[in-house]
Amino acid sequence: MRKVLIALFAFACTSLVQAQMISAPGINFLKAEYGHTFSYTEVGRSFTGFRAVGFGGYSFNTGEGKSLEAEVVIINQLVKRWNNQDSQGNISVGAGIGRGRAGNREGWASTVSALADWEDRHWHIMLQEQAVFVPSGSRLASTLMGGWAPWLAEYDEWAPWIYWTLQHENGEGSGFSHGPSLVLMHQDLLLELRVMKSDHGYHAEAGIRSLF
Amino acid sequence: MKKILNLCICLIGLTAIAGASPSNDVKPYPLDRCIVSDEKLGSMGVPVVFVYQDQEIKLCCKACRKDFDADPKKYLEKIKASGTDSKKSSTSEGQSSGGTVVKLTVDGLVCNFCASNITKTFSKLPEIAAVYVNLAAKTVLLELKAGQKLPEDKAKEIVTEAGFNLREVTYPKESFDSIKETLKKSSK
């Protein structure tokens, strides 16, 4: 029972903004997103098809010019994958440790994340959690994304996706935000442009992911 | 001395007869698969073997003979087209590639990054000359370098390590480019 509670707690504490980059063995990844209240960059390498290691930098805008930041070494692990004839489902988790700061306080920082997604060639739904802990505080970003491909493209063509994103961040100056985004995929590259609406108004966000 | 002369005459005569034998003009069947069904020879029982216009033909079963007889010219051209590559790959080492083209059907192959992963994985292998992924057909098409082989169990291991499931492996006789074009057209 205790193990189940710990597992549930770990899952509840974790969440992020795009698919965790666990690729085929020996492939490097770059994943970055600039948001109104939350931005991050992750660079790493998949050593197996189920595990990736890298570096992550996370920054939460906590209002009034303040921020909560962390730079950590991250490890992502694919927990379960369902490969079906026309679809794929994934559950993965991640953790990181490094240095972080909030205001004037600096010290050890840690991150935990979890992701669950399912996709076929037309539809994609994803729930992602990302938590960042620094000496004087913590932040949790939860993201639910649903995407649809208006037409199907091949690997060497530009593949458009239209997503709707619902995001929540805890803490002062945060809350719910939602909005549409356009995602373009071409071979090893994914570009995302998003317009999010929150209590603070509309703001543009952008993301990039790449395998190399 | 007379016996030796007789023996030499007999040997020369036998050699001449053998040289004149029509069986020497028959081109051997170059594939280890049925030219009609693409089934591995022997997988449907004893192969049906016959000669058609100086070309030895091997089919997997009697049912394929009817198809062959309906359009023999088509199958002769297929044999002619695939002959060179197949001779190279029809080695005695059990699971040969059966040709320089390997076609994998992969479960879980749904998005660009999946395609990218599997393309990069196979591109790193020394025996691979070209890789083409078709998401609509869930197909990974591989062209092997000359003299190289990719046994089914190795293909399965690579696909599994990349995070996918290998459903089927076939060794088509058509060229890499022609299959690629067919897949591209069919996915439109």
Interface residues (C-beta under 8 A of the other chain):
Chain A: A19 I22 S23 A24 P25 G26 I27 T48 G49 F50 L78 R81 W82 N83 N84 Q85 D86 S87 Q88 E119 D120 R121 H124 L152 E154 Y155 A159 M185 H186 Q187 D188 L190 R209 L211
Chain B: D107 G108 V110 C111 N112 F113 C114 A115 S116 N117 I118 T119 K120 T121 K124 V133 N134 L135 A136 K138 T160 E161 A162 G163 F164 N165 R167 K184 S187
